């Protein structure tokens, strides 16, 4: 703790300097950044110079038409965003407590656990803490991890891939994610016995965007069976578009099995009786090890783990850490 104290004393770090770093990154120009922060350009320039002098590194390159962060600058900007987000969360928590609320928590999830895990987990929280404000975001793992790093989310139910920076992250596996094929109810292929990949290779498919893990494994699945990957495809991750497109065509879509079961239970789609050996990697609960969870976030984490035991048969201590 002493080193951190010495660092802040020595740097004389001001909140306005953090705001200036973020504004400069977003505006790319000292004049516009100063306007955003309602200060003069000389004052903004002095704030930046004072910080660079103390850190003894250049934070921005001065270009003919603007400014660009150096590697040092990008590091400081990233931490400035986290610090400012944390201060905003502190203010929100204080306001919530003053208003008689328990607090707030933001959780992100990929689609499948967003459908089957988050609802029972949120219901558990609301049973014991009805005034706790809960924010839920459903996105891809990449987007969610970026928002977690920025302090915009407290925890995730998502995947970690090789390209992700795992520094300061805690990951607890929940389950593997199988995928399946879905069609509109009444699709001709639903009555075909012993359906195989050769029966569907020439069909129209709705698939994940090119470059995604699922898309790669989908194409590989056909190639390993000695077939060319389907060429009649629509690329999308938007479930609303996907289900509507299926209802008005004979196309086939590839989705997580939990997602398929949800829509099939409501009569929107039917699950095609064909094995697709291209399942996705496991997903799990992701939190930051370099930040303390708020009391509200601890309640949400415990509820996620409790619900995961029932939904997935997950095994871990459900007590908050």
Residue, then its C-alpha position, 0 to 999 in steps of 0.5 A: x500500500x505504501x508504494x501506491x501512496x507514494x505514487x499518488x503523492x508524487x504524481x499529485x494526480x488530479x481527477x481533471x487530469x484523468x478526465x483530460x486523458x480520456x477527452x484527448x483520446x476521444x477528441x484527438x485534439x487539445x482544443x476540443x478536449x479543453x472545450x469538452x471539459x470547459x477549460x481553456x486550452x492553456x490550462x489543459x496543456x499545463x495539466x497534461x505537461x505537469x502529468x508528463x513531467x511527473x511521470x517522466x514519459x510522453x503521453x501523447x505525440x504532438x502531430x500537425x493536426x492533433x494528438x495521438x497517445x503513445x504506448x505510455x499514454x494508452x496505458x494511462x488512458x486505460x487506467x484513467x477510464x477504469x478509475x473514473x468509472x469506479x468513481x462514478x459507481x461509488x457516487x451511484x452506490x452512495x445515491x442508492x443508499x441515500x435513496x433507501x436502495x441496496x445498491x446496483x450491479x451490472x452483469x453481462x452474458x452471452x446469449x445462451x446463459x442470458x436466456x437460461x441462467x440469468x433469469x433465475x439468478x436475477x429472480x433469486x436476487x430480487x426475492x431477497x433484495x427487491x430494491x437492488x437495481x440490476x443491469x443486464x447486457x447480452x453481447x458477445x464475449x469480446x464486447x463484454x470483456x471490453x466493458x468489464x475492463x472499462x468498469x462498465x460491468x461487474x461480472x460476466x457469463x462468457x467465454x475466454x479465448x486464447x487471444x484474450x488478455x487474462x491478466x487480472x481475471x478470475x474464470x470459473x467454468x460453468x458448462x460446455x455449449x453444444x449447438x444444433x440446427x433449427x428450422x421453421x415448424x413444418x420444414x420438409x427435412x423434419x420428417x427425413x429419417x437418419x438425417x446427415x450432413x450430405x442431406x443439408x449441405x446444399x440448403x440455405x444456412x443462417x450462420x455466425x459471421x465470418x471469423x467467429x469460432x462457431x463459423x469456423x467449426x461449422x465449415x470444418x464440420x463439413x470439410x471433415x466429412x469430405x464435403x464443401x462448406x455450404x455457400x448459400x449462407x446469411x451471416x448474422x448473430x441477431x436472433x430476432x432476424x434469424x427467427x423471422x427469416x426461418x419462419x418465412x423460408x426453408x433455411x436452417x440456422x445454427x444456434x446454441x442448444x439452450x437457445x434452440x430449446x427456448x424458441x422451440x418451447x414457444x413454437x417459433x422454431x423446430x429442432x432439426x434431428x441432426x447431430x452437429x459435432x461443432x460445439x462451442x467452448x465452455x463458458x463461465x463466470x468472469x470477474x476481476x481480481x484487481x477490483x473489490x466487488x460491491x455488496x450488491x455485486x457479491x449478492x449477484x455473484x452468489x445468485x449466479x452460482x446458486x442458479x448454475x448448480x440447478x441449471x448446469x449442475x455446476x460444482x463450486x462453493x456458492x458463497x461469495x468470495 
